[in-house]
Each structure stands twice: as C-alpha cells, then as structure tokens.
C-alpha cells in the first residue's frame, strides 16, 4: 500500500483504489452479468433480496475475467498487507440494485465480533473479514449505495440502537445520524476495500440505471466467517494454482503458500 493509502485506511477503515478496471473491462463485465441475469435458466444464481435488489452468486465459473478478479494484481498487495500471508477467500457475491433498492441497516463498528477485528501494532495493520468491492457503476456521493461511519472500526463504544435494529431485521432511518454516516463515492472501475469492523450500510440507490458491484470477502489464513464451501471441481479446473489456494479451508497447523508471493506463510 502507498503511505497515503495506509494512512487513509487506518483513519477511515476503507480505501478506494482508483481505475483498477478500464472502461472496456467494466462494460464487458456488466454485459456478461446483465446477459446472465436475463437468462431464465440461471434464476437460481440471482436470488432476490428483501429490499428489492438482486444478489448474484456462484458466478466465478462464467468467465475467466470474473475469476481473475479474486487475485487482481492491484488488490493482492493490499490484502497481503492487511491480512498477512496465505489469506483466503471466505465468500463472494454481486449486487444489482435498481433505482430505490438496496437499503441495508447499519451494522458492525468498533469492538464488535471477533472475526471482524481491526488492529495496528508496531506499524502493522491486521484485519479480520475484509471486503474488496469492484464498482461497475459510477456512484456519486449523493447517489446511494455503500455508506459508513468513517473511523468507526476503531471505536471504543458501540451504537446499540443500530446493532439492535439490524439483528431484529429492521431498517434504520439514516437521517437520524446525518453527522456520522456518509456515502463513499466511487467511479466504475474503482475498487473499494474496507474492513468489516467498520460500521457500514447501504442507502437506497438513486441512479437511473441499475448499480452493479462485485464483492469478494477475505479472511486471514486461519479464520473463517461464512461456513466453508469448497469450490466445485469444474471451477477449480478453470483456476490458476494461486487462485485455488484462496479456496482452501482455514488452518494454522502447516505452512500455506502465500498467494501474493509464492513464499511459505509464517
């Protein structure tokens, strides 16, 4: 990570990597996803969410360009610095949000669940569950989408009214805390990296066209958040050796080859 990126991540809990994908790549991926979303035979890959948006699952085997996002060279060194050698892909999904959809209550923040920890000791950041979100749509600051309380990953206090509402399945009126919550603007092709320790949410999408984002969530080599789901043999056959390592289960009893450098993890 660049010094300014490292500083920004430590202070805010997120960093935006600009122009990771070019316009042609973004268009190609959007077209691929939109085409698949319109295929009745693939309905099981696009389960609807309660808020009216659509979640995309099990899409990595559709095209090598999708699979190559999991170890994109612009993202690998950032994950290596945040998670340590031998990190693993915990789970992934995409989101398609038509206008007015995509509201998710605020959750996370501060000294919360152990698997979403954040620490910085002796100049070394370490995170638990960490999200890499590829933006396939322009998202202005007032357009909706990803929102957070910057810096809340280091909070010493929680917001019980937000957490209680989230776990009760209720929605939060974001106007209740306009001084705390902000949307993070990104452009199509940018990548947003954030720690799940950050208090974050989604506000309704305001754009005229649907918003697409592909989210990949990683854990340290020894940790897991979601129930482990091995990659099927068809997908594994399409992956590189380094990519296959990302699908291994968590463990600490033997060295794991570091995806980012090919050296044994300590």
N, C-alpha and C positions, 0 to 999 in steps of 0.2 A: 504494500500500500504506500502511496505517496504520503509524505508527512502531513499535508493538509487534510487528506482523506482520513488518516488515522486519528487526527485531532477531532475532525468533524464527527466521526463515528463514536469516539469516546464521549464527546459532549452531547451529541444528539441521539445516539442509538441507531443511526442509519447513515448511509452514504449513497449518493447517486453516481453511478459510473456512466458518463455520457457517451453516446454514439457507439455502443458496443455492436449493434447491428446496423447495417446500412439500409437505405430505403428499399432496395431490391429484396434484401433478406426479409424485411418486415412485411412487404407486400406478398412475398411468396408464402410465408408462414400464415398470414391472415387468410389468404386464398385457400390454403390447404385446410385450415381449421373450419372456415365457413363452408367449404365443399363437404367436408365430413359431417358437419352439423346438420346439413340438409339431406343427408343420406338416411332414409328410414331404417335401413338395416343396421345402423350404428347407434340407434337410440339409447342403448344401454351405456354408451360411452358419454352421454350428455345428460346426466340426471339433473332435474330442476331443483333449485334451492327454494327455501320457503319465501325468500324475498323477491322472487320473480326472475332472478338471474339464473344462469346455467353453469354448471360445473363440468369441466372436461376431464375425464380420467383415462388412464391406460392408453395414452396416445403416442408413447415414445417409439413404438414399432412402425408407425405410419410412414416415417420418412427419416432419412439419416440426418437431415437438418434439425429435426426435433431432438433426436438422440444426442447430437453434438452440443446441444445447449448445456447438458449436465456437467460437462467439463470444459466449458468455453475458456480459451486461454486468457481472456480478460478478467475472468471471475476466479479461476483456480488460485492465483497467488493471494487474493483477498481471503478466500475461505481457508487457505493454509495458515494464514496469519491469525485468523480469528478462532479456528477450531483445532489447530495443530495437525501434525502429520497423520495420515490414514483416516481422515474424516470420511463419513459415509452419507449416502442419500437416504434420508429417512422416509419421505413420501413426496408426492408431487401432484399437481392438478392445474388446470387452467380455468379461467373465469371469462364468461361472456356476459356483459351487462348491458342490456338495452336501457334506453332513457328511463330514469326514475327508479331503477332497481339497484340492488347491491348494498343495502343497508345492513351493517353488522355492528352490534353493540361493542362498546369499548371493553377491552379485556387485556390482561397482562399488566406489567408495570412493577418496577421495584423489586422488593424482596418477596417474590412470588414463588411459584412452583420450582422445585429444584432443577428440573430438566430444562428450564429456560433461564439459567443463571447468566450473570454477567460479572466479570471481574477484571481488574487490571492491576498487576503486581510487578514491580521492577521493570516497568515499561512494556510488559507483555499482556496484551488483551487475550482473554479467553471467554468464549460464549458457549451456551448450550444450543438449543434449537435455533437455527439461523436461516433466514429466508432470502432467496435470490429470486426477484420478480422481474421478468422480462416484459417491458412495456411494448405492446404492439399498437398502441393508440396514443395520440397526444393527450395529456391530462393536465390542463391548466390549474392554477391554484384554486380557482373557484368552480372547477368542473366536477367535483366529487371524486369518488374513488378512495384510495388509501389515505387515511388520516391517523394522526398520532399526537401524543403529548411529548414533544421533544425533551430528552433528558430523563424521562420517567423510568428508564431502565436502571437508573442508579438511585431512585427514590427510596427513602427510609420509611415512608409511610404509604399506605395503600389508599385507594379510593373505594371504600366498601360499597357505596351506593351503585357504582358502575359494575363492580365484580358481581354483586348480588343479583343485579338485573340481568347480567349476561348469563349466569348459570341458571336463572329462572326462565330463560328464553325470552326475556322482554327486551324491547328496544329503548335506547336512550335518546332523549331529545338533546341533540348536540348544542342547541342554543343555551343549555344550562351552564355550559363552561366555555364560552367563546374565547376567553382569555387564555385557555390552556390548549385546546385542540386546534390543530391546523392540518390542512391537506398538503401533501408534498407534490409539487408539480414535476412531471417528467414528460419527456418527448418520446415519440415512437422510436424504438431502438435503444433507449436508455435502459439501464438495469438498476433497480433499487435493491440494496442489500440492507437488511435490518435484523436486529436481534429480537426474538420473541419475548424477551424480558421487557421490551418497550411496550407501554400502554398504547394499543393501536385499535383501529376500527376501520369501517368503510362507510362513507356517506353516499347517498343516492347519486347515481351517475346522471350528469346534466347534458352530456353531449348528444347531438342529433344522431350520430352513428353509434353502434354498439362498441363498448370498450372491451378489448381483449388483453389479457395478461396471463403469462405462464409462470407459475410459481413452483420453485424447487426448494425443498426444506431439508437442511443438512444437520447432522449431529456429529459430535466428536466420535472417534473410533469406538469408544467403549459405551456409548449411550444410545438410547432409542426413545422416541416419543410415541410414534404410532406402533401398532402391533406389526412385527416384522412380516413382510410379504416378499418372498423370494421372487426374483424376475423369472418369467417363464422361459423355457428353452428357446423358443422362437425369437424372443427379444435378445437373449444372451448371444445368440448366434450372429446378431447384427452389430453387437457392441465390440469396441476395442478391448484389449486386456485391461487397460487402465479404467475404462468405464465399467467393466464387470466388477472390479474391486469395490466400486461405490455401492453395489447391491449386497455385499456380504453382511452377515448379521454382526451385531456389536460383540466385541470381546476384548480382553486385556491380557490373555494368557500366552500370547505368542506375537511376534512382530508382524505387522501388516505393512505391505509395501505402500509407501506414501504415493498417492495418486499424482501429486504435483511434481515429484522429483525422481521417483523410482528408487529412493533410498529407504531402508527399513525404518519404520516408526519406532520411536523410543518408548 
